[in-house]
């Protein structure tokens, strides 16, 4: 991924060695930020909501805790 050009002898050797492939042309890859879509925005909004409402946060935490133990009980029964 460097900008250093490849030696011409290397390129011709590759083209001779693999004639059935398309012509060898080095590609240039640009670095771009990850596009995660809507998920991070929804997660941030949910965390901000839980931050402002302690009762809802308590219900969500204990509900998750009870769900995990209920699932474990169901799977081991």
SVG drawing of the C-alpha trace seen along z (x, -y; Angstrom):
<svg xmlns="http://www.w3.org/2000/svg" viewBox="-38 -13 51 43">
<polyline fill="none" stroke="black" stroke-width="0.4" points="0.0,0.0 2.9,-2.3 3.3,-4.8 6.6,-3.3 6.4,-2.1 7.1,1.5 10.1,2.4 9.1,3.0 11.0,6.3 8.8,7.6 5.6,6.5 6.6,8.2 7.7,11.4 4.2,11.5 2.5,11.0 4.6,13.7 4.1,16.1 0.3,15.7 -0.9,15.0 -4.5,16.1 -5.1,13.4 -5.9,9.8 -3.0,7.4 -1.2,6.7 -1.9,3.1 -1.2,2.1 -4.3,0.5 -4.3,-2.4 -6.3,-2.0 -7.5,-5.1 -8.0,-5.1 -11.6,-6.0 -13.4,-6.1 -15.7,-3.2 -19.3,-3.6 -21.4,-1.9 -24.7,-3.3 -27.5,-4.0 -26.4,-1.6 -23.9,-3.9 -26.4,-6.7 -29.2,-4.5 -26.8,-3.1 -25.7,-6.6 -29.3,-7.8 -30.2,-4.8 -27.2,-5.4 -28.1,-9.0 -31.6,-8.1 -30.5,-5.6 -28.1,-8.2 -30.9,-10.7 -33.5,-8.3 -32.1,-6.3 -35.3,-4.4 -35.3,-3.1 -31.7,-2.3 -32.4,-0.2 -35.2,1.6 -33.0,2.4 -30.1,3.6 -32.2,5.9 -34.3,7.1 -31.1,8.0 -29.8,9.8 -33.0,11.7 -33.1,12.6 -29.6,14.0 -30.4,16.2 -33.7,17.2 -32.0,18.3 -29.4,20.2 -32.1,21.9 -34.0,22.8 -30.9,24.2 -29.7,26.3 -33.0,27.7"/>
</svg>
